[in-house]
Amino acid sequence: MTDMNASTADFAGNIARKAPFTVEDIFWGYKIRSGSGVPLAVMLGQAVCFFFGVCLMTASFGVLVLPTLFFDGGAGIMRIGAATLMGAAAFYLLWFASRGTLAEVHVDTSLDEIREVVCNRAGKPTTVAAYGFEEIGGVFIEENDETGRSQLIMRYRNTSQTVLVAEGTQAQLMPLRDQLAHDLLGTTIPMHRDAA
């Protein structure tokens, strides 16, 4: 019987180790990386933005280096204005293309705040949204029919707006759900209950 318990504990440990999400402890709280895949639409959108950003940047430089024959009078001012506008659009498109693809959830227990953060390719974070602990109406697990995985979700107040925290199996998500419920709501969810 003890061998059976030991093998069950090993199996549970393997499930926990293979969780697709990660939780990183920080001095102000913890970061949760969801482990969900990058949506194809986001990858396609960033590729298109990169392409058009490079095109606009090239066109901007091309307009500026035209022969001085075209740089007389009003045409010169128009040319500088057009190059500036194309350069600004190119900068914005290239910024979006270099942005990260997956949001992280930062649970700041020192400020009682939840932040959705996207890190760019260099690791610099950009805050997408921030919520106070009192604005979270519930923490629950639900099934995703498309992926076949369970999702840990926070509900904003009592509205239909939700924040995806992590994906995995119910066994992997339950300890994280219990920790979030304790930190955000000050409640403890019994282990035998499914989230509602």
Secondary structure, DSSP 4 states (H G I P E B T S, - for coil): -HHHHHHHHHHHHHHHHT-SSEEEEETTEEEEE--PPPPHHHHHHHHHHHHHHHHHHHHHHHHHTS-GGG-SHHHHHHHHHHHHHHHHHHHHHHHHHHS-SSEEEEEETTTTEEEEEEE-TTS-EEEEEEEEGGGEEEEEEEE-TTTS-EEEEEEETTSS-EEEEEEE-HHHHHHHHHHHIIIIIS----TTSPP-
